[in-house]
C-alpha cells in the first residue's frame, strides 16, 4: 500500500427479519445489492424466504428465548409480519436491540382497538366505531355507529380477511365473539375504492412518500395493486400522502408504514388499517 493511501473501514449492516414469508423473500435481492447481511428467523425451513436466504435460523417466532438468540449480533431487528408478542419486543429493546418499527408503534398494526382509539384521539379521520367485549353489548354499539349493517373485526389475530365479518343482525354476529377477544364494531363505510399510501420514515423523522395506489380486494385478500391509483385527483393524492406521513410521525414509526385508506365519494379519505413492514 502506498504511503498516501488510506484504508476505508467497511461496515456491513446485519439486519434480522422475524418471519420468512413472501415479504422477507422480496428483501433478499435489494439486500444483496446494498451489501446487507440479511438473516431470518423462520418458523419452518420450508418457508418461502427460508428456501433462498442462507442465513436462516429455524425457531419459535413467539418465544423469547429464540428471539434473544436470533437477535444476538444484529444491528437491526425487523419483521415480515406483525405477530411477535409486544412484551418480548420491549424486552429485546431494553436489552439494547434496535427493534424497528418499535414495540411502542407495533400495537397500532396488531391491535385494531388500539389503532382505532389512538388515531381517533390524535384527530385522524376513521370510521365510526365502538369496542365491545360481548355480543350482549352489540345492539347498543350498532346504534352508536349508525345502525345495521356493521363491520365486525376481532381486535387481535385477524389478517387477510380473517377476523372480519359484515353483519346485518345479532344472529349473524356470533362468530365474531368466538375468539374471546374484544371486537371492534364499525359503520359500514360507503367507500368508492380502497387506496394505500406508503411512507418510509427514518429515526431522525425524515420521511419519504410513494405514489398512492389502488388496492383491489377479493374476500379480504389483495389480488391486484394499481400504481399509481388511476384517476386519483392531485388533491386526494397529496392528502393521502400527508396523512400517511402524519400517522407515521404520530405513532413514531421507524421503517415502512402503509396506511390503508377508504376513498369516499367527495374525495376525502378515512384510515382503515395500518401495516408496518416491508412492502
QUIVEN-V836890 format. One line per field, one symbol per residue. ss: DSSP state (~ for helix, > for strand, _ for the rest). phi: phi as a letter, one per 30 degrees, with the letter a starting at -180 (. if undefined). psi: psi as a letter, one per 40 degrees, with the letter a starting at -180 (. if undefined). A space follows every 10 residues. Layout:
BEGIN
ss: ???
phi: ???
psi: ???
END
This chain:
BEGIN
ss: __________ ___>>>>>__ _~~~~~~~~~ ~~~___>>>> >>______~~ ~____>>>__ ___~~~~~~~ ~____>>>>_ _____~~~~~ ~~~~____>_ __~~~~~~~~ >~~~~~~~~~ ~____>__>> >>__~~~~~~ ~~~~~____> >>>>_>____ ___>>>>___ ~~~~~~~___ __>>>>>___ __>>>>>>>> >_____>>>_ __>>>>>>__ >>>>>>>___ ___~~~~~~~ ~~~~~~~~~~ ~___>>>>>> >>>_____>> >>>>>____
phi: .dddcbccdc bcdccccdjb dddddddded dddchcdcbb ccdbdcdedd dccddcccad dccddddddd ddiddbcbbc bccdeddddd dddddjddcb djddceedcc bddddddddd ddjddbedab cbcbdddded ddddcjjddb ccbddbjdah idibbcbcad ddcdddcddh becccbdddd ddacbbccbc bdedjdbbcc edcccccbhi cdcabcbded iddddddddd ddeddddedd chdckcbccd bcccedjdbc dcbbbbaeb
psi: hideiihhhi hhihhhhhif adddddeddd dddefhhhii hidieeiddd dehdghhhah eehddddddd eheidihaie iffhhddddd ddddeehhhh eieddddede hddddddddd deeihiihii hididdeddd ddddeeiiii hhhhdieiif eiehihieid deeddeedef iihhhiihhg idihihhhih hideehihii hhihhhihfe hheihhhihh ehiddddddd dddddddddd efhhahhhhh ihhideeiii hdihhgii.
END
